[in-house]
Amino acid sequence: MIVLDTNVVSELLRRAPDAGVVAWVDRLPVESVFITAVTAAELRYGVARLPDGRRKQVLDVKIGELLTEDFEDRVLPFDTGSAAHYATIVAARERAGSPISAADAQIAAICRYYRARLATRNVGDFVGTGVELINPWEAPAE
């Protein structure tokens, strides 16, 4: 199981996404690729921040389709199992003097709970979380 971080999904939504990232994702078995509810929230927030206009409308539709069609049954929740991992991740990073954002900690916790690898460009943000990390901008396909 591979979870796509928000930056990977955002890249795929760009008008001209990185060809290597697209090829990497396209080679993965669809049933093994997931996103988190945190990523869904971050994507929706990104659109909500945009000024009204065509770009906002287009992205809103794309994200709606992504969530209801492309990832319909493949959005992992932040649940009580994930919450237990969240606590240990945040505490460990604080002890190490390397705090982590709430959203990143939630994504990492979801990945740990569901035993998923995380595909992200921001590998450094997740170091020390106990999650196996993959950078699609640098990694070969599975």
N, C-alpha and C positions, 0 to 999 in steps of 0.2 A: 504494500500500500504506500502510495506517495501522496503527500499533501502539497498542493501548490500554495506558496505564500502569496500575499496580496501583490507584491511587485511582479511576480511571474504572470498572474492573471491580468494585471494592468498592461504588461508588455503585450500580451496576446490581443488585447483590445485596441492597441494603437493602430493608426492608419497604416503604418509601415513597421510592423514588429520585426525584431531581430530574427533573421531567417534561421539561424542556428537554434534559437530557443523554440521556434515553431516546429522545426524538424524534430527536435528532441522530444517535445510533447507529443507530436503526431506518431512517433514510434512506440509510445507507451500503450499498453492495453487499456482501453477506455475504462474498463471496470476496476482498474487499480488506481485511478486518479481521482482524488478528492480535494475539496476545499473545506475551510472551516466557517462556522457561523460568524466568527470574528472577521474573516476576510469579506464575507457578504456585507457586514456592517461597514467596514472600511470603504468598500467600493461604493455603497449607497451614500455614505458621508461625503466621499469625494465628489460625487455628482451633485449632492445637495448644496455644496459650497460654491458651485459654478454659477456665474451670472445667467439669468434666463436667456435663452437663445437656442439656435439650432444645435450647437455642439452639446449642450446640456440635454436636449431632447434625444439626440442620437445615442449618446452614452447611456441615458436612462433606459432606453429600449434595449440596447445591447446587454446591459447588465441584467435587466429583467429576464431576457431570453436565456442568458447564461445561467441564472439561478433557477428558473422554472423548467428549462428544457435540457441544456447541456449537463448540468449538475443536479438535476431534479432529485435524485435519491442518493446523492453523494456529497452532501453538506454535513460535516461532522459538528455536533453541538458541543458547547462548553457545559458539561454536566457535572454531577457530583464526583464522578471518578476523575474527571479532568481537574476539578477544584483541588483535590488532594495533591495532585502533581504540581499544580500552580503554587501552592504554599511552599513546597520544598524547593522549587526552582527559584522563586523570588527570594526566599531566605538564604539559599546557597549563594546566589549572585550578590546579595547584600553583604554577606560575610566575606566574600572575595573582593569587595570594594568595586564591584562592577554591576551596578543596578541595571535592571531590564524594564522596558516599558510594560505597562499592564497588557496591552494588546499582544506584544511579542511573547510575554509569559503565558498568556492564555493559549496562543497558537502552539507554543512548545508543549504546554501541558496536555493539550488535545492530542498532539502527536505521540507523546509518551504514553498516554492512557490507551490509545488505539494502536500502539506499536507501529506507527507510521514513520517513514522518512519524510523530511521536509525539503522541498525544492525552493530555494531562495537565492537571490543575488546578494542579500545582506547576511552572509554567513557569520560575520563577526558579531552580529546582534544576538545570535543563538548559541555561541560557543559556551560550553559549560552547562547546558540545559539537559544533557543526556539524550539528545535527539541526534540521529544520524542525518547529516546535512549533505545536500547536493546543490551545486551551482549550475543551473542549466546553461549559463553563458560559457561554461568551461567544461562541462561533463559530456561524455559520450552517452548515447541512448542506452537504455537498459537492455 
